[in-house]
Amino acid sequence: MTRTPRIPGPDHPITIEPTGGRVVVRSGDTVVADTTRALSLREAEYPAAQYIPLEDVDQSLLVPSDTTTYCPFKGDASYCSLTTPEGELTDAIWSYREPYAAVAPIAGHVAFYPDKVEIVIQ
């Protein structure tokens, strides 16, 4: 299947910039990620997503998933579930391992669904 990347523009803007603070992600009492290097990705009318460097995530809590999705602006997304003492959160994390050029800065970063974890920006 041929996929043609779409370029962000006035009808579908995407911006990526440093969050400019500390971002802590928790599941219950478990700190899943803690970083001062997060990127805020703002896309069209969606709320900003915090993309956190994978190195700043407790990778021992991640379980790769078979789930994948496709975004014509960002590329193919892969998912991970999160396993903590509080339980498993299925497909709580996504990443674009090889994002399209327009969003290249998010390579090596992951994002979390805010309805599955607590994301605090300080």
Helices and strands as residue ranges (DSSP letters): E 14-18, E 23-27, E 30-35, E 39-43, E 49-53, G 54-56, G 59-61, E 62-71, E 75-84, E 87-95, G 101-106, E 109-112, E 118-121
